[in-house]
Amino acid sequence: MHRLLIVLWLGIAVGSTAQSLEQRLYDLPDVQFHRIDPPEGFSEAYELRIRQPVDHNDPSKGYFYQRVFLSHRGYNRPMVIATEGYSRSHNRIYEPTQLLHANQLDVEHRYFGVSVPDSIDYTYLTLEQATADLHHIRQLFGQLYEGQWLSTGISKGGQTTIFYRYFYPEDVVVSIPYVAPLNLAYEDTRIYDFLDTVGTEACRKRIYDLQVRLLKQREKVLPLLRWYAMGARLNFTYLTLEEAFEYAVLEYPFSFWQWGYSCEDIPTSGRLEEDLQHLMDVVGIAFYSDRDIEAYGPHYYQAATQMGYYGYKTEPFVKWLKALPPRPHPHAAFVPAKMEVTFDGALVRRVYDWLATEGHRFIYLYGAIDTWSATRVPYSDKVDSVWFVLDGKDHRTCRIRYMSDTARQELITTLERWLQMDIMPQQEAGGP
């Protein structure tokens, strides 16, 4: 009898908690939601649509609904806001969320996925507007979660984490950007310096030799790519197929190091099929098709106007390039509809300087062989922040779970000091 009463009481308590969170969501303005299956270790989860002004400075310009995933553990736990840089079609839990046994809000970036207005005006795809979206979410859910807030993001999402903290330094107490570049120019030439020095000279020679072999055999390569494009139903109108091929060859060293390929993976037999298959594995041709260029269009717009990006050094390949001009250097940002845009680097320069003197309580994680580490946030002894540059790690493997025991403990100890809380080892788990 006593056991039955306990079971009934627990059932009522769990139901009450769930109803309590749903009621609180109902009471929040600008929020639509539906329940989804919670990730392991969470009591509830919801997919949200949050009403955001297209222009936070003038709400009369209209609204759109931003997709956000809420994963709930408890009101007494910290909240991690994950600042995505692209679309986010499903819920996923980040490492800091698991580490801190925290709640999480995973926020799709404006103008990506379903988080778009009926009519897209790229004028409002700015870092000021994107971070204002995050601030609005912080204000809304700060009414529910009154504990400590942190932010995290990976790659372009990590860049968003950095800019969010710059514009709203009081919104979170700790920021953890992973593999996040801070590019200082439309064509940040630090990328070239990195590619000229990373790895061994022998490995860099193998990379160059592969590029040359492919460019020399374009007359055999292009028919093979046309057949591939037909089979994959890829169209090439933004770029011609020949332009796409040359872009892929020029991109190869960037992607090779970014994604952590081994020099032993580079073919040396000289067989065309083997060389071309390797290029397709590392870079691929679909990335330069209309489909992918359109999908990443908002990203390219941001890179070309505010965030900076990279180009391709053509000097070593001038005599083999036929579709792309050697000067100016071909650029990696394919702006939607080839619209005319102007890069303004004033904001990234301000943020760069601010991080060096006022950017406290950041944890930066970079992979030593990741190409994007070329434009990483540099170390500064003027701020209470920590940097981890992980030997042998790339864009995918630069994660807390792959750190050495010593580095991981340093990270945990730093978080414990900043948050004034104990982090139990059993709370550690994986993430994206």
C-alpha positions as a Markdown table, in Angstrom:
| # | Residue | x | y | z |
|---|---|---|---|---|
| 1 | Met | 0.0 | 0.0 | 0.0 |
| 2 | His | 2.8 | 2.4 | 0.9 |
| 3 | Arg | 4.7 | 1.5 | -2.3 |
| 4 | Leu | 1.5 | 2.2 | -4.3 |
| 5 | Leu | 1.1 | 5.6 | -2.7 |
| 6 | Ile | 4.7 | 6.5 | -3.4 |
| 7 | Val | 4.3 | 5.5 | -7.1 |
| 8 | Leu | 1.1 | 7.6 | -7.4 |
| 9 | Trp | 2.8 | 10.6 | -5.7 |
| 10 | Leu | 5.8 | 10.4 | -8.0 |
| 11 | Gly | 3.5 | 10.2 | -11.1 |
| 12 | Ile | 1.6 | 13.3 | -9.9 |
| 13 | Ala | 4.8 | 15.2 | -9.2 |
| 14 | Val | 6.3 | 14.4 | -12.6 |
| 15 | Gly | 3.0 | 15.4 | -14.3 |
| 16 | Ser | 2.9 | 18.6 | -12.2 |
| 17 | Thr | 6.4 | 19.6 | -13.3 |
| 18 | Ala | 5.6 | 19.0 | -17.0 |
| 19 | Gln | 2.4 | 21.0 | -16.7 |
| 20 | Ser | 4.3 | 23.7 | -14.9 |
| 21 | Leu | 6.8 | 24.2 | -17.7 |
| 22 | Glu | 4.2 | 24.1 | -20.4 |
| 23 | Gln | 2.1 | 26.7 | -18.6 |
| 24 | Arg | 5.2 | 28.9 | -18.3 |
| 25 | Leu | 5.8 | 28.5 | -22.0 |
| 26 | Tyr | 2.2 | 29.4 | -22.7 |
| 27 | Asp | 2.6 | 32.6 | -20.6 |
| 28 | Leu | 5.7 | 33.8 | -22.5 |
| 29 | Pro | 4.9 | 36.3 | -25.3 |
| 30 | Asp | 6.2 | 35.6 | -28.8 |
| 31 | Val | 6.6 | 31.9 | -28.2 |
| 32 | Gln | 4.9 | 29.0 | -30.0 |
| 33 | Phe | 5.9 | 25.4 | -29.1 |
| 34 | His | 5.3 | 21.7 | -29.3 |
| 35 | Arg | 6.7 | 18.9 | -27.3 |
| 36 | Ile | 9.4 | 16.6 | -28.7 |
| 37 | Asp | 11.2 | 13.6 | -27.3 |
| 38 | Pro | 13.7 | 14.7 | -24.7 |
| 39 | Pro | 17.4 | 13.8 | -25.1 |
| 40 | Glu | 18.7 | 11.3 | -22.6 |
| 41 | Gly | 19.1 | 12.9 | -19.2 |
| 42 | Phe | 16.5 | 15.6 | -19.8 |
| 43 | Ser | 13.0 | 15.6 | -18.4 |
| 44 | Glu | 11.3 | 17.5 | -21.2 |
| 45 | Ala | 12.1 | 19.1 | -24.6 |
| 46 | Tyr | 10.3 | 21.4 | -27.0 |
| 47 | Glu | 10.6 | 22.7 | -30.5 |
| 48 | Leu | 9.9 | 26.4 | -30.3 |
| 49 | Arg | 9.1 | 29.2 | -32.8 |
| 50 | Ile | 10.0 | 32.6 | -31.4 |
| 51 | Arg | 8.6 | 35.7 | -33.0 |
| 52 | Gln | 11.5 | 38.1 | -34.0 |
| 53 | Pro | 11.4 | 41.5 | -35.6 |
| 54 | Val | 13.1 | 41.5 | -39.0 |
| 55 | Asp | 14.6 | 44.8 | -37.8 |
| 56 | His | 15.0 | 45.1 | -34.1 |
| 57 | Asn | 15.3 | 48.9 | -34.5 |
| 58 | Asp | 12.0 | 49.2 | -36.3 |
| 59 | Pro | 9.4 | 46.4 | -35.6 |
| 60 | Ser | 7.1 | 47.9 | -38.3 |
| 61 | Lys | 9.4 | 46.2 | -40.9 |
| 62 | Gly | 7.7 | 42.9 | -40.1 |
| 63 | Tyr | 8.4 | 39.7 | -38.2 |
| 64 | Phe | 9.6 | 36.1 | -38.7 |
| 65 | Tyr | 9.6 | 33.0 | -36.5 |
| 66 | Gln | 12.9 | 31.6 | -35.3 |
| 67 | Arg | 13.3 | 27.9 | -34.7 |
| 68 | Val | 14.8 | 27.1 | -31.2 |
| 69 | Phe | 15.0 | 23.8 | -29.3 |
| 70 | Leu | 14.6 | 23.8 | -25.5 |
| 71 | Ser | 15.9 | 20.9 | -23.5 |
| 72 | His | 15.0 | 21.1 | -19.8 |
| 73 | Arg | 16.6 | 19.5 | -16.8 |
| 74 | Gly | 15.6 | 21.8 | -14.0 |
| 75 | Tyr | 15.1 | 25.5 | -13.1 |
| 76 | Asn | 17.9 | 25.3 | -10.6 |
| 77 | Arg | 20.5 | 24.3 | -13.3 |
| 78 | Pro | 22.5 | 26.6 | -15.5 |
| 79 | Met | 21.3 | 27.4 | -19.0 |
| 80 | Val | 23.5 | 27.0 | -22.1 |
| 81 | Ile | 22.4 | 29.0 | -25.2 |
| 82 | Ala | 23.9 | 27.3 | -28.3 |
| 83 | Thr | 24.4 | 29.9 | -31.0 |
| 84 | Glu | 24.1 | 28.1 | -34.3 |
| 85 | Gly | 25.7 | 29.7 | -37.4 |
| 86 | Tyr | 23.5 | 27.9 | -39.9 |
| 87 | Ser | 20.2 | 25.9 | -39.9 |
| 88 | Arg | 19.3 | 23.6 | -37.1 |
| 89 | Ser | 16.7 | 21.0 | -38.2 |
| 90 | His | 16.8 | 18.8 | -35.1 |
| 91 | Asn | 17.7 | 19.0 | -31.4 |
| 92 | Arg | 21.3 | 18.3 | -30.3 |
| 93 | Ile | 23.1 | 18.6 | -27.0 |
| 94 | Tyr | 26.4 | 20.3 | -26.7 |
| 95 | Glu | 29.4 | 19.3 | -24.6 |
| 96 | Pro | 29.2 | 22.2 | -22.1 |
| 97 | Thr | 25.5 | 21.4 | -21.5 |
| 98 | Gln | 26.4 | 17.8 | -20.6 |
| 99 | Leu | 29.4 | 18.9 | -18.6 |
| 100 | Leu | 27.4 | 21.2 | -16.4 |
| 101 | His | 24.3 | 19.1 | -16.3 |
| 102 | Ala | 22.5 | 22.2 | -17.7 |
| 103 | Asn | 19.4 | 23.2 | -19.6 |
| 104 | Gln | 19.9 | 24.2 | -23.2 |
| 105 | Leu | 18.4 | 26.5 | -25.9 |
| 106 | Asp | 19.7 | 25.6 | -29.4 |
| 107 | Val | 19.0 | 28.6 | -31.7 |
| 108 | Glu | 18.8 | 28.4 | -35.5 |
| 109 | His | 20.5 | 31.4 | -37.1 |
| 110 | Arg | 18.3 | 34.0 | -38.7 |
| 111 | Tyr | 17.8 | 33.6 | -42.5 |
| 112 | Phe | 18.7 | 29.9 | -42.3 |
| 113 | Gly | 16.4 | 26.8 | -42.3 |
| 114 | Val | 12.9 | 27.8 | -41.4 |
| 115 | Ser | 14.0 | 31.0 | -39.6 |
| 116 | Val | 13.3 | 33.3 | -42.5 |
| 117 | Pro | 10.8 | 36.0 | -43.2 |
| 118 | Asp | 8.3 | 35.7 | -46.1 |
| 119 | Ser | 10.5 | 38.0 | -48.2 |
| 120 | Ile | 14.2 | 38.1 | -47.6 |
| 121 | Asp | 15.9 | 41.4 | -47.5 |
| 122 | Tyr | 19.6 | 40.8 | -46.9 |
| 123 | Thr | 19.9 | 44.3 | -45.5 |
| 124 | Tyr | 18.8 | 42.9 | -42.1 |
| 125 | Leu | 21.2 | 39.9 | -42.1 |
| 126 | Thr | 23.7 | 41.6 | -39.9 |
| 127 | Leu | 25.6 | 40.6 | -36.8 |
| 128 | Glu | 23.8 | 43.4 | -34.9 |
| 129 | Gln | 20.4 | 41.9 | -35.9 |
| 130 | Ala | 21.4 | 38.2 | -35.4 |
| 131 | Thr | 22.7 | 38.9 | -31.9 |
| 132 | Ala | 19.6 | 41.0 | -31.0 |
| 133 | Asp | 17.6 | 37.8 | -31.8 |
| 134 | Leu | 19.7 | 36.0 | -29.2 |
| 135 | His | 19.2 | 38.8 | -26.7 |
| 136 | His | 15.4 | 38.7 | -27.1 |
| 137 | Ile | 15.5 | 34.9 | -26.4 |
| 138 | Arg | 17.7 | 35.6 | -23.4 |
| 139 | Gln | 15.2 | 38.1 | -22.0 |
| 140 | Leu | 12.2 | 35.8 | -22.6 |
| 141 | Phe | 13.7 | 32.7 | -21.0 |
| 142 | Gly | 15.5 | 34.5 | -18.3 |
| 143 | Gln | 12.1 | 34.8 | -16.8 |
| 144 | Leu | 12.1 | 31.0 | -16.4 |
| 145 | Tyr | 15.7 | 30.2 | -15.9 |
| 146 | Glu | 17.2 | 32.6 | -13.4 |
| 147 | Gly | 20.5 | 30.8 | -12.8 |
| 148 | Gln | 23.8 | 31.3 | -14.6 |
| 149 | Trp | 23.7 | 31.5 | -18.4 |
| 150 | Leu | 26.6 | 30.4 | -20.7 |
| 151 | Ser | 26.9 | 30.4 | -24.5 |
| 152 | Thr | 28.6 | 28.1 | -26.9 |
| 153 | Gly | 28.9 | 27.4 | -30.6 |
| 154 | Ile | 31.0 | 25.7 | -33.2 |
| 155 | Ser | 32.7 | 27.2 | -36.2 |
| 156 | Lys | 30.4 | 29.9 | -37.6 |
| 157 | Gly | 28.3 | 29.2 | -34.5 |
| 158 | Gly | 31.4 | 30.0 | -32.4 |
| 159 | Gln | 31.8 | 33.2 | -34.3 |
| 160 | Thr | 28.2 | 34.0 | -33.3 |
| 161 | Thr | 29.0 | 33.3 | -29.7 |
| 162 | Ile | 31.8 | 35.8 | -29.8 |
| 163 | Phe | 29.8 | 38.6 | -31.4 |
| 164 | Tyr | 26.8 | 37.9 | -29.1 |
| 165 | Arg | 29.1 | 38.4 | -26.1 |
| 166 | Tyr | 30.5 | 41.6 | -27.6 |
| 167 | Phe | 27.1 | 43.2 | -28.1 |
| 168 | Tyr | 25.5 | 41.8 | -24.9 |
| 169 | Pro | 28.3 | 41.2 | -22.4 |
| 170 | Glu | 25.9 | 40.8 | -19.5 |
| 171 | Asp | 23.7 | 38.2 | -21.1 |
| 172 | Val | 26.0 | 35.3 | -20.2 |
| 173 | Val | 28.8 | 34.8 | -17.6 |
| 174 | Val | 30.9 | 32.4 | -19.8 |
| 175 | Ser | 31.3 | 31.9 | -23.5 |
| 176 | Ile | 32.8 | 28.8 | -25.1 |
| 177 | Pro | 33.4 | 29.2 | -28.8 |
| 178 | Tyr | 34.8 | 26.2 | -30.6 |
| 179 | Val | 37.1 | 26.5 | -33.7 |
| 180 | Ala | 35.8 | 30.0 | -34.3 |
| 181 | Pro | 37.8 | 32.2 | -36.7 |
| 182 | Leu | 37.9 | 36.0 | -36.4 |
| 183 | Asn | 38.6 | 37.1 | -39.9 |
| 184 | Leu | 40.0 | 40.6 | -40.3 |
| 185 | Ala | 39.5 | 41.1 | -44.0 |
| 186 | Tyr | 37.4 | 40.1 | -47.0 |
| 187 | Glu | 40.4 | 38.0 | -48.0 |
| 188 | Asp | 42.3 | 37.3 | -44.8 |
| 189 | Thr | 45.8 | 36.4 | -46.0 |
| 190 | Arg | 46.7 | 34.7 | -42.7 |
| 191 | Ile | 45.1 | 31.7 | -44.3 |
| 192 | Tyr | 47.9 | 31.6 | -46.9 |
| 193 | Asp | 50.6 | 31.8 | -44.2 |
| 194 | Phe | 49.1 | 28.8 | -42.4 |
| 195 | Leu | 48.8 | 26.7 | -45.6 |
| 196 | Asp | 52.4 | 27.5 | -46.4 |
| 197 | Thr | 53.7 | 26.2 | -43.1 |
| 198 | Val | 51.3 | 23.6 | -41.7 |
| 199 | Gly | 52.5 | 20.0 | -41.7 |
| 200 | Thr | 55.7 | 18.9 | -43.3 |
| 201 | Glu | 57.3 | 20.2 | -46.4 |
| 202 | Ala | 57.0 | 16.7 | -48.0 |
| 203 | Cys | 53.2 | 16.7 | -47.2 |
| 204 | Arg | 52.7 | 20.1 | -48.7 |
| 205 | Lys | 54.6 | 19.0 | -51.8 |
| 206 | Arg | 52.2 | 16.0 | -52.2 |
| 207 | Ile | 49.2 | 18.3 | -51.9 |
| 208 | Tyr | 50.6 | 20.7 | -54.6 |
| 209 | Asp | 51.6 | 17.8 | -56.9 |
| 210 | Leu | 48.0 | 16.4 | -56.8 |
| 211 | Gln | 46.6 | 19.9 | -57.6 |
| 212 | Val | 48.9 | 20.2 | -60.6 |
| 213 | Arg | 48.2 | 16.7 | -61.9 |
| 214 | Leu | 44.4 | 17.4 | -61.8 |
| 215 | Leu | 44.7 | 20.8 | -63.5 |
| 216 | Lys | 46.9 | 19.3 | -66.3 |
| 217 | Gln | 44.4 | 16.6 | -67.0 |
| 218 | Arg | 41.3 | 18.9 | -67.2 |
| 219 | Glu | 40.3 | 17.6 | -70.6 |
| 220 | Lys | 39.9 | 14.1 | -69.1 |
| 221 | Val | 38.4 | 15.3 | -65.8 |
| 222 | Leu | 35.6 | 17.5 | -67.1 |
| 223 | Pro | 33.7 | 14.8 | -68.9 |
| 224 | Leu | 33.8 | 12.6 | -65.8 |
| 225 | Leu | 32.5 | 15.5 | -63.7 |
| 226 | Arg | 29.7 | 16.2 | -66.2 |
| 227 | Trp | 28.5 | 12.6 | -65.9 |
| 228 | Tyr | 28.7 | 12.8 | -62.1 |
| 229 | Ala | 26.7 | 16.0 | -62.1 |
| 230 | Met | 24.0 | 14.5 | -64.3 |
| 231 | Gly | 23.7 | 11.5 | -62.0 |
| 232 | Ala | 23.6 | 13.6 | -58.9 |
| 233 | Arg | 21.2 | 16.1 | -60.6 |
| 234 | Leu | 23.5 | 19.0 | -59.9 |
| 235 | Asn | 23.2 | 22.2 | -61.9 |
| 236 | Phe | 26.0 | 24.7 | -62.5 |
| 237 | Thr | 24.7 | 28.1 | -63.5 |
| 238 | Tyr | 26.1 | 30.3 | -60.8 |
| 239 | Leu | 29.5 | 28.8 | -61.7 |
| 240 | Thr | 30.3 | 26.8 | -64.8 |
| 241 | Leu | 31.3 | 23.3 | -64.2 |
| 242 | Glu | 34.9 | 24.2 | -65.3 |
| 243 | Glu | 35.0 | 27.0 | -62.8 |
| 244 | Ala | 33.7 | 24.7 | -60.1 |
| 245 | Phe | 36.4 | 22.2 | -60.9 |
| 246 | Glu | 39.1 | 24.9 | -60.6 |
| 247 | Tyr | 37.6 | 26.1 | -57.3 |
| 248 | Ala | 37.6 | 22.6 | -56.0 |
| 249 | Val | 41.3 | 22.1 | -56.8 |
| 250 | Leu | 42.2 | 25.5 | -55.2 |
| 251 | Glu | 40.1 | 24.6 | -52.2 |
| 252 | Tyr | 41.8 | 21.2 | -51.7 |
| 253 | Pro | 44.6 | 22.2 | -49.2 |
| 254 | Phe | 42.2 | 24.3 | -47.1 |
| 255 | Ser | 39.7 | 21.4 | -46.8 |
| 256 | Phe | 42.5 | 18.8 | -46.4 |
| 257 | Trp | 43.8 | 20.4 | -43.2 |
| 258 | Gln | 40.4 | 21.6 | -42.0 |
| 259 | Trp | 39.0 | 18.2 | -41.9 |
| 260 | Gly | 42.1 | 16.4 | -40.7 |
| 261 | Tyr | 43.1 | 14.2 | -43.6 |
| 262 | Ser | 46.4 | 12.4 | -43.4 |
| 263 | Cys | 49.2 | 12.8 | -45.9 |
| 264 | Glu | 49.1 | 9.1 | -46.3 |
| 265 | Asp | 45.6 | 9.6 | -47.9 |
| 266 | Ile | 47.0 | 11.6 | -50.8 |
| 267 | Pro | 47.4 | 9.4 | -53.9 |
| 268 | Thr | 50.8 | 9.2 | -55.5 |
| 269 | Ser | 50.2 | 6.6 | -58.3 |
| 270 | Gly | 49.4 | 9.3 | -60.8 |
| 271 | Arg | 46.2 | 7.4 | -61.9 |
| 272 | Leu | 43.6 | 10.0 | -62.8 |
| 273 | Glu | 40.6 | 8.1 | -61.3 |
| 274 | Glu | 42.4 | 7.8 | -58.0 |
| 275 | Asp | 43.4 | 11.5 | -57.9 |
| 276 | Leu | 39.9 | 12.6 | -58.8 |
| 277 | Gln | 38.2 | 10.3 | -56.3 |
| 278 | His | 40.4 | 11.7 | -53.6 |
| 279 | Leu | 39.5 | 15.3 | -54.6 |
| 280 | Met | 35.8 | 14.4 | -54.5 |
| 281 | Asp | 36.2 | 12.8 | -51.0 |
| 282 | Val | 38.0 | 15.9 | -49.6 |
| 283 | Val | 36.2 | 18.7 | -51.4 |
| 284 | Gly | 33.6 | 17.4 | -53.8 |
| 285 | Ile | 32.1 | 19.2 | -56.7 |
| 286 | Ala | 28.5 | 19.6 | -55.2 |
| 287 | Phe | 29.8 | 22.3 | -52.9 |
| 288 | Tyr | 30.0 | 24.6 | -56.0 |
| 289 | Ser | 26.6 | 23.6 | -57.5 |
| 290 | Asp | 23.6 | 25.9 | -57.5 |
| 291 | Arg | 22.0 | 23.8 | -54.8 |
| 292 | Asp | 24.8 | 24.2 | -52.2 |
| 293 | Ile | 25.6 | 27.8 | -53.1 |
| 294 | Glu | 22.0 | 28.7 | -52.6 |
| 295 | Ala | 21.9 | 26.8 | -49.3 |
| 296 | Tyr | 24.9 | 28.7 | -48.0 |
| 297 | Gly | 23.9 | 32.0 | -49.5 |
| 298 | Pro | 23.2 | 33.8 | -46.2 |
| 299 | His | 26.5 | 32.6 | -44.9 |
| 300 | Tyr | 28.4 | 33.9 | -47.9 |
| 301 | Tyr | 26.6 | 37.3 | -47.6 |
| 302 | Gln | 27.7 | 37.6 | -44.0 |
| 303 | Ala | 31.2 | 36.7 | -44.9 |
| 304 | Ala | 31.4 | 39.2 | -47.7 |
| 305 | Thr | 29.9 | 42.1 | -45.8 |
| 306 | Gln | 30.9 | 41.8 | -42.1 |
| 307 | Met | 32.6 | 38.6 | -41.0 |
| 308 | Gly | 35.4 | 38.4 | -43.5 |
| 309 | Tyr | 36.5 | 35.2 | -45.3 |
| 310 | Tyr | 39.3 | 33.8 | -47.5 |
| 311 | Gly | 40.4 | 33.6 | -51.1 |
| 312 | Tyr | 42.7 | 31.3 | -53.1 |
| 313 | Lys | 46.3 | 32.0 | -53.9 |
| 314 | Thr | 46.6 | 31.4 | -57.6 |
| 315 | Glu | 50.3 | 32.3 | -58.3 |
| 316 | Pro | 51.6 | 28.7 | -58.2 |
| 317 | Phe | 48.9 | 27.6 | -60.7 |
| 318 | Val | 48.6 | 30.5 | -63.2 |
| 319 | Lys | 49.7 | 28.5 | -66.3 |
| 320 | Trp | 47.1 | 25.8 | -65.6 |
| 321 | Leu | 44.0 | 27.9 | -64.7 |
| 322 | Lys | 41.7 | 28.6 | -67.6 |
| 323 | Ala | 38.3 | 29.4 | -66.2 |
| 324 | Leu | 39.3 | 31.5 | -63.1 |
| 325 | Pro | 41.3 | 34.7 | -63.4 |
| 326 | Pro | 44.5 | 34.7 | -61.3 |
| 327 | Arg | 43.8 | 38.3 | -60.2 |
| 328 | Pro | 42.1 | 39.3 | -58.1 |
| 329 | His | 42.3 | 36.1 | -56.2 |
| 330 | Pro | 39.2 | 34.0 | -56.6 |
| 331 | His | 37.1 | 34.3 | -53.4 |
| 332 | Ala | 35.3 | 31.7 | -51.4 |
| 333 | Ala | 32.2 | 33.7 | -50.7 |
| 334 | Phe | 29.5 | 33.2 | -53.4 |
| 335 | Val | 27.1 | 36.0 | -52.7 |
| 336 | Pro | 23.4 | 35.3 | -53.5 |
| 337 | Ala | 22.5 | 36.4 | -57.0 |
| 338 | Lys | 26.0 | 37.8 | -57.4 |
| 339 | Met | 24.7 | 41.0 | -55.8 |
| 340 | Glu | 27.2 | 43.8 | -55.4 |
| 341 | Val | 28.3 | 44.1 | -51.8 |
| 342 | Thr | 30.9 | 46.0 | -49.9 |
| 343 | Phe | 33.0 | 44.5 | -47.0 |
| 344 | Asp | 33.2 | 46.6 | -43.9 |
| 345 | Gly | 35.8 | 45.3 | -41.5 |
| 346 | Ala | 35.3 | 47.9 | -38.8 |
| 347 | Leu | 33.2 | 45.7 | -36.5 |
| 348 | Val | 35.5 | 42.7 | -36.5 |
| 349 | Arg | 38.4 | 45.0 | -35.8 |
| 350 | Arg | 36.6 | 46.5 | -32.8 |
| 351 | Val | 35.7 | 43.0 | -31.6 |
| 352 | Tyr | 39.3 | 41.8 | -32.1 |
| 353 | Asp | 40.6 | 44.7 | -29.9 |
| 354 | Trp | 37.8 | 44.3 | -27.3 |
| 355 | Leu | 38.5 | 40.6 | -26.8 |
| 356 | Ala | 42.2 | 41.4 | -26.1 |
| 357 | Thr | 41.4 | 43.8 | -23.3 |
| 358 | Glu | 37.8 | 43.2 | -22.1 |
| 359 | Gly | 36.9 | 39.7 | -23.3 |
| 360 | His | 36.9 | 38.0 | -19.9 |
| 361 | Arg | 35.6 | 34.5 | -19.2 |
| 362 | Phe | 36.0 | 33.0 | -22.7 |
| 363 | Ile | 37.2 | 29.4 | -23.3 |
| 364 | Tyr | 38.6 | 29.1 | -26.8 |
| 365 | Leu | 39.2 | 25.8 | -28.4 |
| 366 | Tyr | 41.1 | 25.4 | -31.6 |
| 367 | Gly | 42.7 | 22.5 | -33.5 |
| 368 | Ala | 46.3 | 23.0 | -34.3 |
| 369 | Ile | 46.0 | 21.6 | -37.8 |
| 370 | Asp | 42.6 | 23.1 | -38.6 |
| 371 | Thr | 42.9 | 25.7 | -41.3 |
| 372 | Trp | 40.5 | 28.1 | -39.4 |
| 373 | Ser | 43.0 | 28.2 | -36.6 |
| 374 | Ala | 45.0 | 30.6 | -38.9 |
| 375 | Thr | 42.6 | 33.4 | -38.0 |
| 376 | Arg | 41.9 | 32.4 | -34.4 |
| 377 | Val | 41.5 | 34.8 | -31.5 |
| 378 | Pro | 45.0 | 35.4 | -30.3 |
| 379 | Tyr | 46.1 | 34.9 | -26.7 |
| 380 | Ser | 46.0 | 37.9 | -24.4 |
| 381 | Asp | 47.3 | 38.1 | -20.9 |
| 382 | Lys | 45.1 | 41.1 | -20.2 |
| 383 | Val | 41.9 | 39.1 | -19.8 |
| 384 | Asp | 40.7 | 36.3 | -17.6 |
| 385 | Ser | 40.2 | 33.8 | -20.4 |
| 386 | Val | 41.8 | 30.5 | -21.5 |
| 387 | Trp | 43.0 | 29.2 | -24.8 |
| 388 | Phe | 43.3 | 25.5 | -25.8 |
| 389 | Val | 45.1 | 24.8 | -29.1 |
| 390 | Leu | 44.9 | 21.0 | -29.4 |
| 391 | Asp | 47.8 | 19.2 | -31.1 |
| 392 | Gly | 46.8 | 17.1 | -34.1 |
| 393 | Lys | 43.1 | 18.1 | -33.9 |
| 394 | Asp | 41.1 | 19.5 | -36.7 |
| 395 | His | 37.7 | 21.2 | -37.2 |
| 396 | Arg | 35.8 | 18.0 | -36.2 |
| 397 | Thr | 38.0 | 16.6 | -33.5 |
| 398 | Cys | 38.7 | 19.8 | -31.5 |
| 399 | Arg | 36.4 | 18.8 | -28.7 |
| 400 | Ile | 36.5 | 18.6 | -24.9 |
| 401 | Arg | 36.2 | 14.8 | -25.0 |
| 402 | Tyr | 39.3 | 14.5 | -27.1 |
| 403 | Met | 41.5 | 16.7 | -24.8 |
| 404 | Ser | 44.3 | 15.3 | -22.7 |
| 405 | Asp | 43.4 | 14.6 | -19.1 |
| 406 | Thr | 45.5 | 17.6 | -18.0 |
| 407 | Ala | 43.9 | 20.0 | -20.4 |
| 408 | Arg | 40.3 | 18.8 | -19.6 |
| 409 | Gln | 40.9 | 19.2 | -15.9 |
| 410 | Glu | 42.2 | 22.7 | -16.5 |
| 411 | Leu | 39.1 | 23.6 | -18.4 |
| 412 | Ile | 36.9 | 22.1 | -15.7 |
| 413 | Thr | 38.8 | 23.9 | -12.9 |
| 414 | Thr | 38.4 | 27.2 | -14.8 |
| 415 | Leu | 34.7 | 26.7 | -15.1 |
| 416 | Glu | 34.3 | 25.8 | -11.4 |
| 417 | Arg | 36.2 | 29.0 | -10.5 |
| 418 | Trp | 34.1 | 31.2 | -12.7 |
| 419 | Leu | 30.7 | 29.6 | -11.9 |
| 420 | Gln | 31.4 | 28.9 | -8.3 |
| 421 | Met | 30.1 | 25.4 | -8.6 |
| 422 | Asp | 31.4 | 21.9 | -8.5 |
| 423 | Ile | 31.5 | 19.9 | -11.8 |
| 424 | Met | 31.1 | 16.2 | -11.1 |
| 425 | Pro | 33.1 | 13.8 | -13.4 |
| 426 | Gln | 30.1 | 11.7 | -14.1 |
| 427 | Gln | 28.4 | 14.7 | -15.7 |
| 428 | Glu | 30.9 | 14.6 | -18.6 |
| 429 | Ala | 29.5 | 13.3 | -21.9 |
| 430 | Gly | 29.7 | 13.8 | -25.6 |
| 431 | Gly | 28.2 | 16.4 | -27.9 |
| 432 | Pro | 28.6 | 17.7 | -31.4 |
